[in-house]
Amino acid sequence: MANRIHETAIIGEDVEIGDDNVIGPYTVIAGPTRIGDGNFIGPHVSIGGPAEFLSAPHLAGWDGENDGPGVVIGDRNRIREFVTINQGAKDATRLGNDNYVMGRAHIAHDCVVDNSVVITSAVQIAGHCHVWSGSNIGLGTVVHQGTQIGPGAMIGLGSAIRKEVGAFTITLGNPARTTGVNVIGLSRRGCDEAAITALTGFLTGKEAEVPAGLPEELAALLKAWTERSNEH
């Protein structure tokens, strides 16, 4: 299907847009940016603005001035009004598939947001963060630069995230602390009560190995998380 782009939206040079996207009034998309298919991008959204740090060049990307790795956005994302997604400084800022980014949220330069993530209203994610698939970040949360938020993590509203958030944990507060395991998230991924009990020790750091017998997709996700953790 054809794209629906409001006449007041500004689409800069070196912006590639797939099919069946909706782009709302007064949205500005600067290049270089790649956008996939089936995305909803609401009014007054800014995508591809310069990285926000003192030494970054501030070019008018909407007017053809391109100098940076840009932004890459996948498919079927919902990006609501007044969201800002800045282009990368070293690597492209990336938003995967099936994410919901609510109004006035900010995703800074060089961030990677995987798939099926919920970023609620007014969440502020600083540069170089990695938000893994299936996580949910509560209203008004602030995430320190360079932070990893694990797959399936649930973060309570108004939290200040200053360090890594574990996979499928519940974290909240300022400073944020982990208070438990995201049982609902695990249930939605096919875990029964026995599997959740078996996983609890691993997710809370009491056991080093991912238990056997998990749903295949979940096991693969936790394996990737573990391998990433072991690299640091």
NORDAVEN-V474397 format. One record per helix or strand of 2 or more residues. SS is the DSSP state (h for helix, s for strand). FROM is the first residue (numbers start at 1). TO is the last residue. If there is no record, write none. Layout:
[[SS & FROM & TO] [SS & FROM & TO]]
//
This chain:
[[s & 4 & 5] [s & 10 & 11] [s & 15 & 17] [s & 22 & 23] [s & 28 & 29] [s & 33 & 35] [s & 40 & 41] [s & 46 & 49] [h & 61 & 63] [s & 70 & 73] [s & 78 & 79] [s & 84 & 86] [s & 93 & 95] [s & 100 & 101] [s & 106 & 107] [s & 112 & 113] [s & 118 & 119] [s & 124 & 125] [s & 130 & 131] [s & 136 & 137] [s & 142 & 143] [s & 148 & 149] [s & 154 & 155] [s & 160 & 161] [s & 169 & 173] [s & 176 & 181] [h & 183 & 188] [h & 193 & 203] [h & 216 & 230]]
//
